[in-house]
Amino acid sequence: MSGALFRNVAADTARLLRRNAAAEIKQLQSRPVFRSPQLLGRAKETGISIPSSPSGLCSSPKVGFVGWYLGMVKSRPIITKSVTSSIIYVAADLSSQTISKKASESYDLYRTARMGGYGLLVLGPTLHYWFNFMSTLFPKQDLITTFKKMAMGQTIYGPIMTVVFFSLNASLQGESGSDIVARLKRDVIPAMFNGVMYWPLCDFITFRFFPVHLQPLVSNSFSYLWTIYMTYMANREKPAVISAETL
């Protein structure tokens, strides 16, 4: 009888110790990591393990460039997307010049500055507002909604931005109104036709698989190759000069 009573008392005591130790550990997990020798000894006696690192208390923060960039996209979305667009346009224009220029020719840094300024001041902000508008107008990411967003981009945003790009670039080069109109007549239709061949797949991937705050970044990434082509088109000789040479 006494032996059974002793075993019951010992079992109750062990359960009480285990319960108290678990309660202390839960309190510690809500505070900065601190493990006293008494708690470690009690945990070993009761068979309860304590995490050796604070990973159980809080998730490790994202580190490196990707984590920093994603944080900037959320905290300063417009300036971050604008700077990203500018960098891509600068890189694309330098690539375009490298492909088209002769070995003896130097880089046209004024042209590169125009492209970078366009990405910073025009394309970056408009992409931010356009993708947010599309997300508000069509909040879903199903197949039908994705095709609707693609159609809107090809019929509204794309043509408008193509005209703005050619017109602004020509104006910054000092071309007159008639020169700009002639350039638009010559270059806009071919550019839009090639855009229809290039952008639908890019838009499908962007709208279908990425959240709205990352869509401008994805679109800018796709636009690198496209911008190489566009900067080449925007910096061709004026139509009047070409006409004069052919006469």
C-alpha positions, 0 to 999 in steps of 0.5 A: 500500500505504502509503495503504491502511495509513494509511486502516485505521489512521485508521479504527481510531483513529476507532472507538476514539475513538467507543467511548471517548466513548460509554463516558464518556457512559454513565458521565456519565448515571449521575451528576448532569449535568456536561459537560466541554469535553473531552467536548463536543469529543470528542463533536462530533469523533466524531459522538455527541450529548449530551442538552442536558437531564437528561431522559434521565437521569431522568423529570421528576417530576409537579408541581402539585396532581394530582401532589401529591394522587396522592403523598398518596394513596399515602403517606397513603391513609386521611387523604387519602381522608377529607379528600377525602370531607369536603370533598365533603360540605361542598360538597354540603351547602352546595349543598343548602342553597343550593337549598332555603333561602329568600333570607332564611334563613342557612346552617346551619353546624352541619348543614354541620359534621355532614356534613363530620364524617361524610365525614371520620370515617365515609365516607372510612375505610370507602370506603378499606377497602371498595374494598381489600376488593373489590380483594382479593376480586375482583382482576380488572377484567373485565366479570363481576368488575365486575358482582360488585363492583357487586352487592356495593355495592348489596346490602351497602355501600350499604344499611348506609351509608344506615342509618348516615348517617340514624341518625348524623345524627338522633342528632347532632340530638338525636333519640330512638331512636323518632324515629330508627326513624320516620325510617328507616322513612320515608326509607331505602326511598326513598333506597335506591330512588333509589340503585339508579337512580343508583349502578350506572353510577357503580360500573361506571365506578369499578370498571372503569376506575380502579385501586383507590387512586383508586376512593374519589376517583372514587366521592366525585366521583360522590357530590357530586350524590348527597350533595346529595340525601342531605343534604336527606333527612337534614335533613327534619323529624322524622316526628312533627312532620310527623304532628302538622302534618297532624292 
